[in-house]
Each structure stands twice: as structure tokens, then as C-alpha cells.
Amino acid sequence: MVFRFYSSQLSQATRSLALWVFVGGLVLMGFGLLTILLRDVFIFIVAGLFFVAGLVVMSWGVRLLIAALRMGRRPRQAGPGAYRENVSVRIDSQP
């Protein structure tokens, strides 16, 4: 039976970090073992991930290009009778 008379948050954080590092190491070892055993399947999975990542990056590039082109344009000029909400025009007469 263990009695703990103190509560150390730093000790708990260190244990939690050590657990996550240990699990991360196990995951990396598992990926390494899968790479050795299932080399062809792993290559197709990684190639698919790179392909999808390339598509995502290209779509963001197109979106940024379209946004940049829209920023460079001047707004359309409306006719003299165009309605503007919440706009009042004051004309001061000059003597």
C-alpha cells in the first residue's frame, strides 16, 4: 500500500509525457515493421497520400490565385441612378 502525501503536477506531467513518447516509439516501430513486411502495399499508400496532398496544395494555389486576381480589379462602376443603402449626399452651396 502506497501513501502519497503530496501532489506533484510536474511528476504527473512527466509520466504522461513519458507514456506518449513510449507509445510514439511503438507506433514508429510498427510502421517500420509494416514497411519491411508489406513493402508494396506501403508504397501505394504513401504514394496515394502524396497524390492527395498534391491535389490539396494545388486547390489552395488556385484559390489564392483567384483571390489575388479579384483584389487587383477595380469595382464595377454603377450608373448615375444606382441605389445605395444608407448613403446620403450633401451638396454645400458655395457663395
Secondary structure, 3 states (H helix, E strand, C coil): CCCCCCCCHHHHHHHHHHHHHHHHHHHHHHHHHHHHHCHHHHHHHHHHHHHHHHHHHHHHHHHHHHHHHHHHCCCCCCCCCCCCCCCCCCCCCCC
